Amino acid sequence: YLRNTDKEFSYWNLGDVFGTLKLVDDSTPSVPSVGNELITNGDFNDGTTGWLSNYAADAISVAEVDGDNVLKVSGRWNHFSGAKRLMSGDFKKGDKVTVKLDAFTEDTAGTSCTVIFCYNGEEKTEMNKEINVAEWNRALEYEYILAEDTTELDMQIRIQDFANKWNGEANKDFCLDNVSVIHTPAAE
């Protein structure tokens, strides 16, 4: 511990110990921005609000799993059937979109969780992550850099066969939870 032995110089005075203290302007963040969340209801606590299916109006529902709401995609016609989310904004070429989600399926042919972005009238990307069957695959993460400007992104999430995406047998039900989509503008 410090003992005040010098009456002229006090260790209890921080100005004496460290010199002149300067207040820092905290109005500007010291860490770079991490982007903007594009969706709400990624936890499905508000039912299917904001979510669609890319194949049938009644194909998505909310189920409770271990006390948690999850999006259930059922009655799939084929391996291209999945959940869909439309997002509007001012998206520019070079912007980054980061998707994080949890996925579950008992489909032994469904060994890939695929995220697809469509915009300006066509499919632009297909990102695949190999997954384990019959267990929750937590915190799957996908990153995509936009190839051109757009005002609307159509994100689709599917479960497919990792080795052969054309395998039509990968059409069983699957569940999603904790979906997040972060938009980070390109550095100017």
C-alpha positions in Angstrom: 0.0 0.0 0.0 1.0 3.6 -0.4 2.0 5.7 2.5 1.8 9.5 2.3 5.3 10.3 3.6 5.9 13.5 1.5 3.7 16.4 2.5 4.4 18.2 -0.8 3.7 15.2 -3.0 0.7 13.1 -2.3 0.3 9.7 -3.8 -3.4 10.1 -3.2 -3.6 12.8 -5.9 -3.7 11.0 -9.3 -2.6 14.2 -11.0 0.6 14.1 -8.9 1.2 10.5 -9.9 0.2 10.4 -13.5 0.6 14.1 -14.5 -2.1 16.1 -16.2 -5.2 13.9 -16.9 -7.0 14.5 -20.2 -10.7 13.7 -20.7 -11.3 11.6 -23.9 -14.2 12.5 -26.1 -16.3 9.4 -26.1 -18.8 10.6 -28.7 -17.0 8.7 -31.4 -16.6 4.9 -31.0 -13.2 3.5 -30.5 -14.0 0.3 -32.2 -15.2 -0.1 -35.8 -18.9 -0.6 -36.5 -19.9 -4.2 -36.8 -22.8 -3.5 -39.1 -26.6 -3.5 -39.0 -28.9 -6.3 -38.2 -31.2 -6.7 -41.1 -33.9 -9.0 -39.6 -36.0 -9.2 -36.6 -37.6 -12.4 -35.3 -34.6 -14.6 -35.9 -35.5 -16.3 -32.6 -39.0 -16.9 -33.8 -40.6 -15.6 -30.6 -43.0 -13.7 -32.8 -44.1 -16.8 -34.7 -43.3 -16.8 -38.4 -43.5 -13.0 -38.8 -41.2 -11.9 -41.6 -40.5 -15.5 -42.8 -41.8 -17.3 -45.8 -41.3 -20.5 -47.7 -39.9 -20.6 -51.2 -42.4 -23.3 -52.2 -45.7 -23.3 -50.2 -47.5 -20.8 -47.9 -48.2 -23.4 -45.2 -44.7 -25.0 -45.2 -43.3 -23.0 -42.3 -44.5 -23.0 -38.7 -43.0 -22.4 -35.2 -42.3 -25.5 -33.0 -41.1 -25.6 -29.5 -37.9 -27.5 -28.9 -36.5 -27.7 -25.3 -38.6 -24.6 -24.4 -37.2 -22.6 -27.3 -39.2 -21.5 -30.4 -37.7 -22.6 -33.7 -38.8 -22.3 -37.3 -39.9 -25.6 -38.7 -39.8 -26.2 -42.5 -42.0 -29.1 -43.5 -43.7 -30.8 -46.4 -40.7 -30.1 -48.6 -41.3 -30.9 -52.3 -37.6 -31.4 -52.9 -34.1 -30.4 -51.8 -34.6 -26.8 -53.1 -37.5 -26.2 -50.8 -36.6 -24.0 -47.8 -37.2 -20.9 -45.7 -37.1 -17.5 -47.2 -36.5 -13.9 -45.9 -36.8 -10.7 -47.9 -34.7 -7.8 -46.8 -34.8 -4.2 -48.1 -32.1 -1.6 -48.0 -29.5 0.4 -49.8 -27.0 -2.4 -50.6 -23.9 -1.6 -52.6 -21.4 -3.6 -54.5 -18.7 -4.7 -52.0 -20.9 -4.7 -48.9 -20.6 -7.7 -46.7 -23.5 -9.8 -45.5 -22.9 -12.2 -42.6 -25.4 -14.8 -41.8 -25.4 -16.8 -38.5 -27.8 -19.5 -37.7 -28.5 -22.8 -35.9 -29.9 -25.7 -38.0 -31.3 -29.2 -37.3 -32.4 -32.1 -39.4 -32.9 -35.8 -39.1 -32.7 -36.2 -42.9 -29.8 -38.5 -43.5 -29.5 -37.2 -47.0 -29.5 -33.6 -45.7 -25.9 -33.1 -44.8 -25.5 -29.4 -45.9 -27.1 -26.2 -44.7 -27.2 -23.9 -47.7 -27.7 -20.2 -47.7 -28.6 -18.5 -51.0 -28.9 -14.9 -51.9 -31.0 -13.8 -54.9 -31.2 -10.2 -56.1 -31.6 -8.2 -59.3 -33.6 -11.1 -60.8 -31.1 -14.0 -60.3 -29.4 -16.3 -57.8 -26.0 -14.8 -57.0 -24.5 -17.2 -54.5 -24.8 -20.5 -52.9 -22.9 -21.1 -49.6 -22.8 -24.5 -48.1 -21.7 -25.8 -44.7 -21.5 -29.5 -43.9 -23.7 -30.4 -40.9 -24.3 -33.3 -38.6 -27.6 -35.1 -38.9 -29.9 -35.5 -35.8 -28.1 -32.8 -33.7 -28.3 -29.1 -33.5 -25.5 -27.5 -35.6 -24.9 -24.3 -33.7 -23.5 -20.9 -34.9 -23.1 -21.8 -38.6 -21.6 -18.7 -40.2 -21.6 -17.6 -43.8 -20.1 -14.4 -45.4 -21.0 -13.0 -48.7 -19.7 -9.9 -50.6 -22.3 -8.3 -52.8 -21.4 -8.4 -56.5 -23.6 -5.4 -57.5 -25.9 -2.7 -56.1 -29.4 -3.7 -55.1 -32.3 -2.5 -52.9 -33.7 -6.0 -52.0 -32.0 -9.2 -50.9 -33.9 -12.6 -51.0 -32.2 -15.0 -48.7 -33.1 -18.7 -48.8 -32.0 -21.4 -46.4 -32.2 -25.0 -47.4 -31.0 -28.4 -46.3 -29.3 -30.3 -49.1 -26.9 -33.2 -49.7 -23.4 -31.8 -49.2 -21.8 -34.1 -51.7 -24.6 -33.9 -54.3 -26.9 -30.9 -54.0 -29.0 -32.4 -56.8 -30.0 -35.3 -54.6 -33.8 -35.0 -54.5 -34.0 -37.3 -51.6 -32.8 -34.5 -49.2 -36.4 -33.3 -48.7 -37.2 -34.0 -45.0 -38.2 -31.4 -42.4 -35.7 -29.2 -40.8 -35.5 -26.5 -38.1 -33.8 -23.2 -37.8 -33.1 -21.0 -34.8 -31.1 -17.9 -33.8 -30.9 -16.5 -37.4 -29.0 -13.2 -37.7 -28.1 -11.3 -40.9 -25.6 -8.5 -40.5 -25.0 -5.9 -43.2 -21.6 -4.2 -43.2 -21.1 -1.5 -45.8 -17.9 -1.6 -47.8 -15.2 0.8 -46.6 -15.3 4.0 -48.7 
